[in-house]
Amino acid sequence: MSNEETPAPPGRLDGKVAFVTGAAGGLGRSHVRRMAEEGADLVIVDICRAVETVPYPQSTPEDLAEAVEEVQGLGRRVVARQADVRDRDALQEAYDAGLDAFGRIHIVVANAGIAPLLVEDRVQAWRDAIDVNLTGTFHTIEVALPSMVDAGQGGSIVIVNSTAGLVGIGGASNGGLGYAASKHGAVGLMRTYANNLAPHSIRVNSVHPTGVPTAMVIDPAIVEFVAQDPILSETAPNALPVDMVEALDVSNAVVWLASDEARYVTGVTLPIDAGFINRR
């Protein structure tokens, strides 16, 4: 028997480069970690500052630096930029920096999103939800499309959505309505892009998690808001006997959709929801 070590099995994303927004914390940080573990190099973007109508703590430049260190610690390369997905020019600059560094980007994960679910009702909360969650998703895909199409080798785009993109939840406030409308709108984007990009073998899908214990979901301001929604405040909102799913569960779905294992999967709204939607 040889004394040589058995080589590690290839990762599902070996040789791929992924562009991920909202990457410094929460779900985005989890996606970045899992994709690096599966062999991807990363181009990561985060706003790294507060949005006024968002009541919970948001990622910082230090969080983004930690994400860089984590990717490098896993033996992968990374380009990181601070950019607001509402600012298409800044987002394009961030994407182009990654393209210059790696020569090709194969995967886009449109993860950046906010939940301006304030008990205090403000019209600005509606605007911010639409601008970040819907327009920001549009910008994220649009800055990537020219190079992905020109490469002529297909690719995968994954939109990180919510159960609020498939059922009518979120409450009656401006922020809650904006959140639900933006998430439903992102489903329309996904389905239309899936049709438009199919001739280029670029697949487009979305994932729809139930509650995940990120800083957003467990923040006292969000807990107070959720308590006012009769659906969200149910004692057992999910069919399976869990209150929430883990960020890892969502990231595993993102990795699968990004990988060649899902090479014929496009136009799909994939719930990672412990049966939440099926109970509605």
C-alpha positions as CSV (number, residue, x, y, z in Angstrom):
1,M,0.0,0.0,0.0
2,S,1.4,3.4,-0.9
3,N,2.2,5.9,1.9
4,E,1.2,8.8,-0.3
5,E,-1.9,10.7,0.8
6,T,-5.1,10.1,-1.2
7,P,-5.8,13.3,-3.1
8,A,-8.9,15.2,-2.0
9,P,-11.9,14.7,-4.3
10,P,-12.5,17.5,-6.7
11,G,-14.8,20.3,-5.5
12,R,-18.1,20.8,-7.3
13,L,-17.0,24.3,-8.4
14,D,-13.4,23.6,-9.2
15,G,-12.2,26.0,-11.9
16,K,-15.1,28.3,-11.5
17,V,-15.3,32.0,-10.4
18,A,-18.3,33.3,-8.6
19,F,-19.5,36.9,-8.2
20,V,-21.4,37.3,-5.0
21,T,-23.2,40.4,-3.6
22,G,-24.1,41.1,0.0
23,A,-21.1,38.8,0.7
24,A,-19.7,40.2,4.0
25,G,-22.2,38.8,6.4
26,G,-25.3,36.6,7.0
27,L,-26.3,34.4,4.1
28,G,-23.8,35.9,1.8
29,R,-20.9,35.0,4.0
30,S,-22.1,31.5,4.2
31,H,-22.4,31.2,0.4
32,V,-18.9,32.5,0.0
33,R,-17.5,30.0,2.4
34,R,-19.3,27.0,0.8
35,M,-18.3,28.1,-2.7
36,A,-14.7,28.4,-1.7
37,E,-14.8,25.0,0.0
38,E,-16.1,23.6,-3.3
39,G,-13.2,25.1,-5.2
40,A,-14.4,28.4,-6.5
41,D,-12.5,31.6,-6.6
42,L,-14.6,34.6,-5.5
43,V,-15.4,38.2,-6.4
44,I,-17.2,39.5,-3.4
45,V,-19.1,42.8,-2.9
46,D,-20.9,44.4,0.0
47,I,-22.2,47.9,0.9
48,C,-20.5,47.7,4.3
49,R,-22.6,50.5,5.8
50,A,-26.0,51.1,7.2
51,V,-29.2,51.8,5.2
52,E,-31.3,54.2,7.3
53,T,-34.6,52.3,7.1
54,V,-33.0,49.0,8.1
55,P,-33.3,48.4,11.9
56,Y,-30.8,45.6,12.3
57,P,-26.9,45.8,12.2
58,Q,-25.4,45.5,8.8
59,S,-22.0,44.4,7.6
60,T,-18.9,46.5,8.0
61,P,-15.6,46.8,6.2
62,E,-14.1,44.6,8.9
63,D,-16.6,41.9,8.0
64,L,-15.6,42.1,4.4
65,A,-11.9,41.8,5.3
66,E,-12.7,38.8,7.4
67,A,-14.5,37.2,4.5
68,V,-11.4,37.7,2.3
69,E,-9.2,36.1,4.9
70,E,-11.6,33.1,5.2
71,V,-11.5,32.5,1.4
72,Q,-7.8,32.8,1.3
73,G,-7.5,30.4,4.3
74,L,-9.4,27.8,2.2
75,G,-6.8,28.1,-0.5
76,R,-8.9,30.1,-3.0
77,R,-8.3,33.5,-4.6
78,V,-10.6,36.5,-3.9
79,V,-11.2,40.0,-5.1
80,A,-13.3,42.2,-2.7
81,R,-14.9,45.6,-3.2
82,Q,-17.3,47.8,-1.3
83,A,-20.2,48.7,-3.5
84,D,-23.9,49.4,-3.3
85,V,-26.0,47.3,-5.6
86,R,-28.2,50.4,-6.2
87,D,-25.2,52.1,-7.8
88,R,-24.8,50.3,-11.2
89,D,-21.6,52.1,-12.1
90,A,-19.9,51.1,-8.8
91,L,-21.2,47.5,-9.1
92,Q,-19.8,47.4,-12.7
93,E,-16.4,48.5,-11.5
94,A,-16.4,45.8,-8.8
95,Y,-17.4,43.1,-11.4
96,D,-14.8,44.3,-13.9
97,A,-12.1,44.2,-11.2
98,G,-12.9,40.5,-10.7
99,L,-13.0,39.9,-14.5
100,D,-9.6,41.6,-14.9
101,A,-8.1,39.4,-12.1
102,F,-9.6,36.1,-13.2
103,G,-10.4,36.5,-16.9
104,R,-13.8,34.9,-16.6
105,I,-16.8,34.7,-14.2
106,H,-19.0,31.6,-14.4
107,I,-21.4,32.1,-11.5
108,V,-23.5,35.1,-10.3
109,V,-25.1,35.0,-6.9
110,A,-27.5,38.0,-6.4
111,N,-27.7,37.8,-2.7
112,A,-27.7,41.4,-1.5
113,G,-31.0,42.3,0.1
114,I,-32.6,44.2,3.0
115,A,-35.7,43.9,5.1
116,P,-36.8,47.4,6.2
117,L,-39.5,46.0,8.4
118,L,-39.9,48.9,10.8
119,V,-42.8,49.1,13.2
120,E,-42.7,52.8,12.5
121,D,-44.3,53.1,9.0
122,R,-42.2,55.1,6.5
123,V,-42.6,55.5,2.7
124,Q,-38.8,55.5,2.4
125,A,-38.8,51.9,3.6
126,W,-40.8,50.9,0.5
127,R,-38.3,52.7,-1.8
128,D,-35.3,51.1,-0.2
129,A,-36.8,47.6,-0.4
130,I,-37.5,48.0,-4.1
131,D,-34.2,49.7,-4.9
132,V,-32.0,47.2,-3.1
133,N,-33.9,43.9,-3.5
134,L,-35.3,44.3,-7.0
135,T,-33.3,47.0,-8.8
136,G,-30.1,45.8,-7.1
137,T,-30.8,42.2,-8.4
138,F,-31.4,43.6,-11.9
139,H,-28.1,45.6,-11.7
140,T,-26.2,42.5,-10.4
141,I,-27.3,40.4,-13.4
142,E,-26.9,43.1,-16.0
143,V,-23.3,44.0,-15.1
144,A,-22.3,40.3,-15.5
145,L,-24.2,39.5,-18.7
146,P,-22.0,40.9,-21.4
147,S,-18.9,38.9,-20.4
148,M,-20.9,35.8,-19.6
149,V,-22.6,35.8,-23.0
150,D,-19.4,36.7,-24.9
151,A,-17.6,33.8,-23.3
152,G,-20.0,31.5,-25.0
153,Q,-19.6,28.8,-22.4
154,G,-22.8,29.1,-20.4
155,G,-23.0,29.8,-16.7
156,S,-25.3,30.0,-13.7
157,I,-27.1,32.8,-12.0
158,V,-28.7,32.3,-8.6
159,I,-31.0,34.9,-7.0
160,V,-31.3,34.6,-3.2
161,N,-35.0,35.3,-2.6
162,S,-37.4,34.5,0.3
163,T,-40.6,32.7,1.0
164,A,-42.0,36.2,0.8
165,G,-41.4,36.0,-3.0
166,L,-43.9,33.1,-3.3
167,V,-46.6,33.8,-0.8
168,G,-48.3,37.0,0.6
169,I,-46.5,37.7,3.8
170,G,-44.7,40.7,5.3
171,G,-47.5,42.7,6.9
172,A,-49.2,46.0,5.9
173,S,-46.4,48.5,6.5
174,N,-44.6,50.3,3.7
175,G,-41.5,48.3,4.3
176,G,-43.3,45.0,4.6
177,L,-45.2,45.6,1.3
178,G,-42.0,46.7,-0.4
179,Y,-40.2,43.6,0.8
180,A,-43.0,41.3,-0.5
181,A,-43.3,43.2,-3.8
182,S,-39.5,43.3,-4.4
183,K,-39.2,39.5,-3.8
184,H,-42.2,38.7,-6.0
185,G,-40.7,41.0,-8.7
186,A,-37.3,39.2,-8.5
187,V,-39.2,36.0,-9.3
188,G,-40.4,37.7,-12.5
189,L,-36.9,38.8,-13.3
190,M,-35.6,35.2,-12.7
191,R,-38.2,33.6,-15.0
192,T,-37.7,36.1,-17.8
193,Y,-33.9,36.0,-17.6
194,A,-34.1,32.1,-17.7
195,N,-36.0,32.3,-21.0
196,N,-33.8,35.1,-22.5
197,L,-30.5,33.5,-21.6
198,A,-31.4,29.8,-22.3
199,P,-30.0,30.1,-25.9
200,H,-26.6,31.0,-24.3
201,S,-26.8,28.0,-21.9
202,I,-26.9,30.4,-18.9
203,R,-29.2,29.0,-16.3
204,V,-31.2,31.3,-13.9
205,N,-32.9,30.1,-10.7
206,S,-33.9,31.4,-7.3
207,V,-33.8,30.0,-3.8
208,H,-36.5,30.8,-1.2
209,P,-35.6,30.2,2.4
210,T,-37.9,30.3,5.4
211,G,-36.4,32.0,8.5
212,V,-32.7,31.7,8.9
213,P,-31.0,32.8,12.2
214,T,-28.9,35.6,10.7
215,A,-28.4,39.0,12.4
216,M,-31.4,40.2,10.4
217,V,-33.9,37.6,11.6
218,I,-33.0,37.5,15.2
219,D,-32.7,41.3,15.7
220,P,-35.2,42.6,18.4
221,A,-36.6,45.1,15.9
222,I,-37.4,42.3,13.4
223,V,-38.7,40.0,16.1
224,E,-41.1,42.8,17.2
225,F,-42.2,43.4,13.6
226,V,-42.8,39.7,13.0
227,A,-44.9,39.4,16.1
228,Q,-47.5,41.7,14.5
229,D,-47.9,39.4,11.4
230,P,-50.4,36.6,12.1
231,I,-48.7,34.3,9.6
232,L,-45.1,34.9,10.6
233,S,-45.9,34.8,14.3
234,E,-47.4,31.3,14.2
235,T,-46.0,29.0,16.9
236,A,-44.9,26.5,14.2
237,P,-44.9,28.2,10.8
238,N,-42.9,25.4,9.1
239,A,-44.3,22.0,8.3
240,L,-41.2,20.2,9.5
241,P,-40.5,20.5,13.3
242,V,-37.9,23.3,13.1
243,D,-38.4,27.0,13.7
244,M,-35.7,28.0,11.2
245,V,-33.2,26.5,8.8
246,E,-29.5,27.1,8.9
247,A,-27.6,29.4,6.5
248,L,-25.6,26.3,5.5
249,D,-28.8,24.7,4.2
250,V,-29.4,27.7,1.9
251,S,-25.8,27.8,0.8
252,N,-25.8,24.1,-0.1
253,A,-28.7,24.8,-2.5
254,V,-26.9,27.7,-4.0
255,V,-23.8,25.6,-4.6
256,W,-25.9,22.8,-6.2
257,L,-27.7,25.3,-8.6
258,A,-24.3,26.8,-9.5
259,S,-22.7,23.4,-10.2
260,D,-22.8,21.1,-13.2
261,E,-25.0,18.8,-11.2
262,A,-27.9,21.2,-12.0
263,R,-26.9,21.7,-15.6
264,Y,-30.4,21.3,-16.9
265,V,-32.2,23.2,-14.1
266,T,-33.4,26.7,-15.0
267,G,-36.4,28.9,-14.2
268,V,-36.9,27.2,-10.9
269,T,-38.1,28.7,-7.6
270,L,-36.4,26.4,-5.1
271,P,-37.9,26.6,-1.5
272,I,-35.5,25.8,1.3
273,D,-38.3,26.3,3.7
274,A,-39.0,23.2,5.9
275,G,-42.5,23.1,4.3
276,F,-43.5,26.7,5.1
277,I,-44.9,27.4,1.6
278,N,-46.7,24.1,1.4
279,R,-48.7,24.9,4.6
280,R,-50.0,28.2,3.3
